[in-house]
Amino acid sequence: MARMHSPGRGKSGSTKPMVDSAPEWSNTDEKEVTELILSLAAEGHSTATIGTILRDQHAVPDVRLVLGKRIGQVLAENDISPKYPEDMMSLMRRALRLIDHLESNRKDRHNARQLELTESKIRRLATYYMNEGQLESGWAYKREQLRLMVE
């Protein structure tokens, strides 16, 4: 996939190998994995962090191979899903860091441009999530209210 705001055409990252069953050494108890996901979500961890903890500490390399669904789907079934999707929240946190940086470094044109690009990505994601029904239809990105949305 090409970059959104740069001329590069490369594809970054790696692809997961095609595997249809969990390895022998992994924890495949569905009830235990679901309880772990719910307890980690109750502690305030994001879905990506939950996946990392399950992989590193509980011998669950891929939740989908064990449960047949994603971590976010397990949270949604148990009504623990966050108010904003994780990718959108990370972009909002990045925008907040850029705003804080620009308050003390007003002449930093490079980061002012990066803030504009980040806000553009937030608006595009918001449109997508409103169409998918994951975000209320009247939601709008406002720089003044960003700190309240993130915290």
N, C-alpha and C positions, 0 to 999 in steps of 0.2 A: 504494500500500500504506500502511496506517495505521501510526503509530508504535507501538512495542511498549510503552514505558513513559512515554508522555505523551499528552495529550488531542488532539494535532494529527491532522488527517485528510489533510493534503496529501501529494502525491507529489513527492519531491525528485528532482533530477537530470534529465538529458536522455536521449533515446533515440537510438540510432545509426540512421542512415539505412539503408533496405533496399537493400543492394548484394550482388550475387551473384558478382562477380569483382573481382580486384585491379586497381587503376588501372594505366595504361600505364607511369607513371614509377616504379612500385614494384619492389622486388627480389623476383622470383618464382622464384628458384632454390631448389627444395625442399631439396636436400642442403645448400646453404650456410646456409639459415635454420635447419635442424635442428642443424647443427654450432655455429652461433652460440648457439642456445638451450642446448645441452649445455655449451658453454664458459662461458657466463654463470652457469649453475647451479653449475658446479664452483667458480666464484669465490665462491659463497655468496649470490647474488642471489635474491630471491623471485620468484614468477611475475609479479606485478604490475610489479616493477622491470624484469624481463626484457622485458616487453611495452613498457614506456616506453623502454627503451634501444633496442630494435629499431625503434620508431617514430621516435625522435628522431635516432639516429645511423646507422641502417642502411637507411632507406627501406622499412620493412615496416609499413604502417599497420595491418594486421590479419593476425595469424598464421593465423587460421582460413580466410581467403580464399586463402592460399598453400598451406597444408598440408591443409586440410580437417579439422583437429582443434585442440584447445586446447593451450596451452603445458603445462598440467598433464598432459595425456594423453601428450604427447611425453616428458615426464620420467618418467611411470609406465612407459612402454614400455621405457625405458632404465634402470629401477630406480634413479632418482635422486630419487624423491619424498620429501618431508620426513616426519618422524615424525608431526607434527601438521599438519592443514590450515592454510592461511595465515590464513583469517579467524579461526579459533580461536586461533591464536598471537598475532594482533594484540590480541584481547580479553584474553589472558593477560598480555601486556605492559602493557596499560592497567591491569589489576588490580594488577600489581606496582608501577606508578608511583603508584597511589592508596594502596597499602599503605605505601610509603615516605613519601608525603606525610602520611599519618595518624599515622605514628610521631612526627613532629615537631610535628604540629598535631592533638592529640587531641580538641579540642573542635569540630573542623570537621564539623558534622553533615551539611552538604550533600554533602561528598565521601564521608562514611561511607555515605550513602544511595546515591550513585553506585557505590560499591564493591559494595554488595549487588545493585544492578541488573546490573552487569557480571558478577558471579559467577553470577547467574541466567541470563544469556545464554550463559555458558560451559557451564553444566550442560545447557541446552536443546540447544545445538549438539553437545555430547558424546553425548546420547541419539540425535540424528539420525545422527551419524557412526558410532556403534556399530551402529545398525540397518542402515546402508549398508555396514558391514564395513571402513570406513577406520580405525577405532579398535578396539583390543582390547576385548572384552566386559566385562572386569572393571575398566576404567578409571574412576577417580573423581577429581573435583576436590578437592584438599586445599590449603588456604591455606598450610600449613607447607611443603609440597613445591613450591610454585609457582616459587620462584626456581631450583630444580634443573631443572624442566621447561623453563623459558624459556631458560636458559643452556646 
